[in-house]
Amino acid sequence: MMSAKYLAQGDLSAWLGALAQGRRVLVPVRENGAVVFRPYGPGTKPVLTRQADSPPKESVFPSTERLMEFSYSKDAENLGKVALDIKETVNAPATVVFGGRPCDARGFTVFDRVYDTKTIRDPYYAERRASTLFVTLACDTPETTCFCNSVGSSPVDADGSDVLLTPVDGGWLVEAVSERGKALLDAPALKDATAAAQDQAKAAKEAAEAAMPPAWDAAPAAAKLLEKFDDMGFWDDVSAKCISCGACTYLCPTCYCFTVTDERSGMKGERIRTWDTCMSFQFTLEASGHNPRPTKAHRLKNRVGHKFSYYPDIHKGPIACCGCGRCIKLCPVSVDIREIVRLAMELPTATAGKP
């Protein structure tokens, strides 16, 4: 850690107000029974006692975004000649995402290997990523559906975060974990951390790691899932109760698939990028009517295989899952990706022997 401060609970609003000077600040709030990330303003009450139902994925990768505007114009002297004017519309406001869990920020490290590399750079993603800072809250009580310790991480792993908050008596220990994050600690609301506060934070992190369910190493799943690739009986069984709603993908911090459409009215239009889900029949539907993934079993095979096999193979190890557990907790029919991976690895599962 680079530096540490102490933030009293009573000074939280003051710090958020300071962060919001010249920046958009997103915080988890309760909305219609769910906890989601919304812009901070006077009177906003962040919900920091539980994991948000949706990750802050939209802060960097919006569910719907305009990539460009375009217009056609005819040549007055040659009506058969049409000119096309294109204007890119990159929108990357300075942003701080406050109060997510460490796994929420780690999700973007999965995106980075796809959207911002030496050979491929998506300017819309890359510019928002560069203008966004993540202040995350260490998990003091991990969810029962969390399994970050099985995918190479932990409930206090700050990879991808810029600042990490750890609950201590009366407030939080505030630690900068990146050079950019260090600048956020220069605020009157933050005081120098005492040795006692740092010791409490260390103990809290150790307790959070100890509270996790026993870890199992998901790395061998890459090869095991390939062995199951053509075993459609296996995939029919594990997908039997799936309803292909796609909630798992929309709530996932690491799912990054999209579709692009052109919306035109007259001589003007715009190109729109929207999230897409590999659990949808239309995702791989070809113009001929053929679909190489015609059943939900084929589609679930791709979703699980991509996260635990194909992505690790392409990127030399990292698993495209941060273990946040949202796809388990919020699935309407309780499909459990942990169970599927463990079955493929021939490990015991909670549902072993059940119909």
VEXTOR-681833 format. One record per residue (C-alpha): x, y, z. Coordinates in steps of 0.25 Angstrom, whole numbers, plus 5000, padded with zeros to 4 digits. Layout:
<nodes>
XYZ;...
</nodes>
This chain:
<nodes>
500050005000;500550144997;499850225007;498750215018;497750315024;496550305033;495150345030;494150365041;492750315038;492250455040;493250515030;492750425019;491850525012;492950635013;493850545006;492850504995;492550654993;493950684991;494150564981;492950624974;493550754971;493850744956;493550594955;492350504954;492250414966;491450284966;491050224979;490250104982;488750144986;487450074989;486550084977;485250004976;485749894986;487049874979;488449944981;488950004969;490050114965;489450254963;490150394963;490350454977;489750584981;489350654993;488550565002;488950434995;489050325005;490050215000;489750075004;491050015008;490649905017;490449805006;490849764991;490149844981;489149764972;489749814959;491249844958;491749984953;492049924939;491250044933;492250144938;493250104927;492450014918;491050074917;489849974914;489450074903;490450174896;490450254884;491750224876;491550324865;490650424858;490550414843;489750494832;489650494817;489550614808;489350614793;490150694783;489250814778;489950804764;489950654764;488750594771;489350454769;490550484777;490350464792;491350514803;491450444817;491850524829;492250444842;492450504855;493050414867;492350434880;493350394891;492750434905;493750414916;493450504928;494450494940;493750394949;493950334963;493250204966;493050194981;492650084990;492749964981;493349834985;494849804981;494249694971;493449804964;494749884960;495549754957;494449724947;495049834938;496449764938;495649654929;495149764920;496549824919;497149704912;496149714901;495849864899;497149934902;498349854897;499549884888;498849834876;497349874879;496849994886;495450024887;495450184889;494050184896;494450084906;495950124908;495650274910;494550254920;495450154927;496550254928;495650364933;495050264944;495550244958;495050134967;494950144982;494550004987;494049955001;494749835006;493749715009;493649705024;492549595022;492649525009;491349475003;491049335003;491049324988;492449394987;493549304982;494649404978;495649314986;495449204976;495749284964;497049344968;496649454977;496149494991;495049584997;496149695000;496949674987;497049824982;497549794968;496749894959;496449984970;497050124972;496650134987;496250024997;495450055009;495449955021;494449965032;495050005046;494450065059;493650185056;494050195041;494950135030;496450125028;496650185014;497850135006;498350174992;498650054984;499050134971;499750264968;498450324963;497750284975;498750354984;498250484979;496850454985;497450444999;497750594999;496450645005;496150715019;495150605023;496350505023;497250495035;498550425037;498350275041;498750235054;499550105056;498350045064;497450075052;498450005042;498549885052;496949875052;496949885037;497949775036;497149685045;495849715038;496449675025;496949545031;495549515037;494949545023;495849445016;495549345028;494049355026;494049315012;493649175008;494749075006;495449104993;495549014981;496549034970;495749074957;496949074948;496948924944;495548954939;496049004926;496548864921;495348794928;494348884921;494948854907;494848704910;493348724912;493148814900;492448704891;491748644903;490448704900;489748614911;490548684921;490148814916;488748774915;488748734930;489348864935;488548954927;487148884929;486548994938;487249114931;486149204925;487149274916;486749414922;488149464921;488149524935;489449454938;490149534927;489549674930;489949664945;491349604942;492549704944;493349634934;492349604922;492649704911;491849654899;491149754890;490349784878;490349904868;489149964861;488950084852;487750164855;487350254844;486350354841;486350424828;487750474824;488250464839;488550354848;489350294859;490150174862;489750104875;490550004884;489749924894;490049804903;489749674897;489649534904;490149404899;488949334906;488049394895;487649304883;487849434874;489249444879;489849354868;488649344859;489149364845;488449434833;488249294827;487449254839;488549154843;488949164858;490149094862;489649104877;488249054875;487949014889;488149074903;489048964906;489949014895;489949154900;490149114914;491349034909;491949154903;491749244915;492349154925;493449114915;493849254911;494049294925;494749174931;495449114918;495549204905;495849334912;496949274921;497549204909;497549334900;498149424912;499049324918;498449294931;497449394936;496049344938;494949434933;494149424946;494349504958;493549414967;492549524972;491349424972;490349514966;489949414955;489649314966;488949404976;488049474966;487749364956;486249344956;486449184955;487749174964;488649124953;490049124960;491249144951;492149084963;491348954962;491548944947;493048964947;493248874959;492348764952;493248774940;494448764949;493848644955;493848704969;492748684979;491648784978;490548834988;489548774979;490248634976;489248524976;488048614975;487148614963;
</nodes>
